[in-house]
């Protein structure tokens, strides 16, 4: 028998009280890979003073009178062993025992097939990772690769799971491989982040030789190990498109210095970092620090800042930034910029700002602005000029957590208002629910690139009637509520006969407003027709048998009811001529006569989902995503 051969085993039992001697046992048994039981005595333990059941051990064997016995027993410390707290665990002994396990481990791995051994014994992989993550990791990885040179792939796969991945990769022979050798031997998936950063130029050249589909596949594979500086380099060099087409929604991020691999649950995405970086090149504030190679590729690819602005990835973002900069500085020439850009002109955020800001800047009354902007909004929706569910609309009209939780089936914008409770508490309510994160309060301290409509209106002097206490009567809250009603009503505005979208029977008010003449760039007074009633609808198709038949479609007036009043279904009216909802609500005159029991809703979210399940906004939510 070869007494130098290393054997892997698991402790069956060790120690325990002996009823015959009245003392604790100083021996036990190990079960080998071949299911043999091997006697083990305390005197044969080399890096520990005792063993526990299921401990993984390496040992040599010797034959004694009563059978096989273990000798030179080395306890292997797994991640689980070290992370499990127990008052009986001697952590100093564990730490001192690690270096003693290196030579036996190397000997065992050399006499077996490394990769097949790890497949057969996954618990051994945890032992190796724990050792690699310790202060002895550098020494172990160098000796491991030296004794098992053909096993680079298995070793690279192993150290990828280690906290000090970069250090182990760079300090081992893996870090000295050329970029092409890494590609051939390991593939990009097993290459450490810091190695990629050092070889970013080689990566860019490699990507340039791939098809567009292959590039995206590679970028998706390595996106979690790319530093932001690497992303900028690839974008500037033209070998990577916008990150939104290849970054993962949830990922492991590498910190800016590439020292360690860390997981962040709330770390900005690459797309968000890119947006922030581009914004900083406009404001020259809060610049993101980048590696020197980014400045080098910038100088190589761009002759001027204008060239940088024309880059295919940069241009769409920076154009919006310059427009918002103009809006912030009250430069009304931004309107012409928006209208001359087809993409921005159909972007709901840009379209809305280009319509409402000039009206406010010209000091038109809030009542006039309200009538005009709601009319323009409806016309834009009817003509399909803008999409009410486009993600950009939520930059202007953000969601609050209250509506996200209660109406997860349909995205609705926050329309919270201030409420003083009977116990004198100052609260915010959003659709009769407590709102703990109202999005309607202006915050002019944040960057204007992230302004909501509430911030923009405050910046232009449109404030709430009572400071810090928005009410349903305030213009900004009306706007948010109107946006939500459009989303909900849109499912019911199709003719039931021909299926076409019905048009509103608008009641117009003659309004004089001051506007900026796009030709002369002068302010002029102009009379306009502004619709102020959008509750009566009719089919506009002359061939339809429902042509020009008018129907009342609106929400119930009761603040706790979400029922839709549709005169095609509800016929009963009160003495005031208003349709009566199933909850009993009809008009302000009869408000006190409502049966509160009937009006109460056990689960408003479920009812809302059922009423508006056919809404395009319900379906678009799946398309645009949360």
Helices and strands as residue ranges (DSSP letters): E 7-14, E 27-32, E 37-41, G 42-44, E 56-64, E 67-76, H 79-83, H 91-110, H 114-120, H 122-132, H 137-147, G 149-151, H 152-159, H 165-171, G 173-176, H 179-185, G 188-190, H 193-198, H 200-208, H 212-222, G 223-225, H 228-236, G 243-245, E 253-254, E 261-262, H 270-283, H 292-301, H 305-310, H 312-328, H 334-339, H 342-345, H 348-361, H 366-382, H 393-396, H 401-406, E 417-420, E 426-430, E 433-434, G 448-450, H 453-459, H 475-489, G 490-492, E 503-504, E 507-516, E 523-533, E 536-538, E 551-555, E 564-566, G 591-593, H 596-599, H 604-611, H 616-624
